[in-house]
């Protein structure tokens, strides 16, 4: 049986990583996270820059940073 080898070259640039980071922050702000825990929802609702609607919690990007 022959030997098979694989090699990964290239990869993501710092600009690629920054773009992913920025887009994730946008998702956390626009879509938010599901938090199915009432005590945590009450706690988060008291923070400026946090929006709680039902179990959906949205965060301003600067809070996540």
C-alpha positions as CSV (number, residue, x, y, z in Angstrom):
1,X,0.0,0.0,0.0
2,X,1.4,3.4,-0.9
3,X,1.9,6.2,1.7
4,X,-0.3,9.3,1.3
5,X,0.8,12.6,2.7
6,X,-1.0,15.9,2.9
7,X,0.4,19.4,3.3
8,X,-1.4,22.6,4.1
9,X,0.2,25.8,2.7
10,X,-0.8,29.4,2.8
11,X,-3.4,30.1,5.5
12,X,-5.2,33.1,6.6
13,X,-3.6,36.5,6.7
14,X,-3.9,39.0,9.6
15,X,-6.4,40.9,7.4
16,X,-8.5,37.7,7.0
17,X,-8.6,37.2,10.7
18,X,-9.6,40.8,11.4
19,X,-12.4,40.5,8.9
20,X,-13.7,37.4,10.6
21,X,-13.4,39.1,14.0
22,X,-15.3,42.2,12.8
23,X,-18.1,40.1,11.2
24,X,-18.5,38.0,14.4
25,X,-18.9,41.2,16.4
26,X,-21.6,42.3,14.0
27,X,-23.5,39.1,14.4
28,X,-23.4,39.4,18.2
29,X,-24.8,42.9,17.9
30,X,-27.5,42.1,15.2
31,X,-28.5,38.5,15.8
32,X,-27.4,38.1,19.4
33,X,-27.1,35.0,21.5
34,X,-29.8,32.8,23.0
35,X,-29.6,32.8,26.8
36,X,-32.2,30.4,28.2
37,X,-31.4,31.3,31.9
38,X,-33.7,33.8,33.6
39,X,-31.3,35.0,36.3
40,X,-28.6,35.7,33.7
41,X,-31.1,37.5,31.5
42,X,-32.1,39.8,34.5
43,X,-28.4,40.4,35.2
44,X,-27.6,41.3,31.6
45,X,-30.6,43.6,31.2
46,X,-29.0,46.0,33.7
47,X,-25.9,46.7,31.5
48,X,-25.8,49.6,29.1
49,X,-25.1,48.4,25.6
50,X,-27.0,45.1,26.2
51,X,-30.4,44.5,24.7
52,X,-32.6,41.6,26.0
53,X,-35.7,40.5,24.1
54,X,-37.1,37.2,25.5
55,X,-34.1,34.8,25.5
56,X,-32.2,36.8,22.8
57,X,-29.4,39.0,24.1
58,X,-27.5,41.4,21.8
59,X,-24.3,43.1,22.8
60,X,-22.6,46.3,21.5
61,X,-19.3,45.3,20.0
62,X,-17.2,47.4,22.4
63,X,-18.6,45.3,25.3
64,X,-17.4,42.2,23.7
65,X,-13.9,43.6,23.0
